[in-house]
Amino acid sequence: MTFLDTGILVGVLLRKHPEHERCRAAFEQYDDVFTDAHALAETFATLSGFYKVPPHAATELTLSLRETLEVEPFRIGDYETAIREAPGRGVMGGGIYDSLHATIARRKKARRIVTRNPSHFAHVAPEVEILTP
């Protein structure tokens, strides 16, 4: 299994993204890609906020991802695990969100996480291969 982080999803969806081709190649390289529900919210937020994509278009783009990759929902146990492990993994503040992504990746037995921010995952998923496009 291959977990795709938000930055990859945004790069896949936006043709004008500076790393579009690399993100698209990473997306297509593996046949076992998935993400989590929170990454969809982050994708919408990034598209409509940072990239100023109109909300209606950002909605359509974000939800179109469900047609091409598995989206794993969170369970309360995932939140409990990420929060319980936070002190030992050096997680604080907004780092909990990447820790949640890593928790889902570990639960799904992902072999790799593909991200544009490898430093965000090094300490929360040291047993998983962290790749950048």
N, C-alpha and C positions, 0 to 999 in steps of 0.2 A: 504494500500500500504506500501511496505517496501523498502526503499532505501538502496542499498549496496554500500559502499564506496570502493575505489580503493584497500585498503589493504586486504579487504575480497576477492575481485576478484583475486588478485595475489595469496592469500593463497589457493583459490579454484583450480587454474590452476596448481600450482607447487606442485607435490607430495612430493618433498623434503623440502617444506616449514615447519618450526617448528610448525606452527599452522594449517597445512593442514586439519587435521581431524575436528578441531573446526570450521574452516571457511566453510568447506564442509557441516557440520551439520547445520550451520546457513543459508547457501544458500538453503538447502533442507527443512528447517523447515517451511518456509513460501511459500505459493503458489502465492503470489502477488508481487514478487520481481522485482525491476527495478533499473537501474542506469542511468547515463547521458553520453552523448557523450564524454565529457572531461575525464571522468573516464576511458574510453577506451584508450585515448591517454596516460594518466598517467599509466595505466596498461602496455601498450607497453613499455613506458619509463623505468618503474621499472624492467620489465622482461629483456629487452635488455641491460639496464645500470647496475643496482645494482646486478642483478642475473646472468648477462653475458649469457643469453639465446641468441643463434644466431638470428639475426634479422628476418630471414625467419620463424623460429620456433615461435618466439615471435609474429609475425604477425598472423600466423595460430591460435595460442592459444588465442590471444586477440579477433580476429574476430569470433572465435567459440562461444564466449559468446552470440552473437546475436541470436543463436539458442535456448538458454535456459532462456533468460530473456529479458525483454523489455529495449530498450535503447532510452531514451528521448533526442531529440535534444534541443539545446539552441535556444532561441529567443533573439533578441536584447533587448527586455524588461526585460529579465532575467538579463542580464549584467547591464542594467540601475538600476534595483532594487537593486542588490547586491552592486553596487558602491554607490548608493544614501544612502543605509542603513549602509555602512561601518563605518562612523564616530560614529554613535550612538551605534553600536554593538561592538566597540573597534577593528575593523578590520583594519590591515595595512599590507603592504608587501604581501608575498605569502599567507597570510590568506584569501585573496580574493578568492582563488580557492576553499577552503572549504566553504566559504560563497556562492559561486556559486552553489556548490552541495546542500547546504541547501536551497537555493532559489528554485531550481528545486524540491526538496523534498516537500517544502511547497506548491508550485504551484500544484503539483500532489496530494496534501492532504495526504502525507505519514503519517502514524501513528508512524512509527519508522525508525530510521537510525541505521544500523548495521555497525560498524566501529572498527578498531583496535586502533583508536586514538580518544577516546571520548572527550578529552579536546579540540580538534579542532572544535567541534560542540556545546559545551555547551553554548557559548555566541551567536552563529549565528542561533541556532534552539532551543531555550529554551522551545518552546511549543511542541516539538516532543520528543518522548521517544528515548534516545540514549542507544544502547545496544552494548556490546562487546561479541565476541564468547567465 
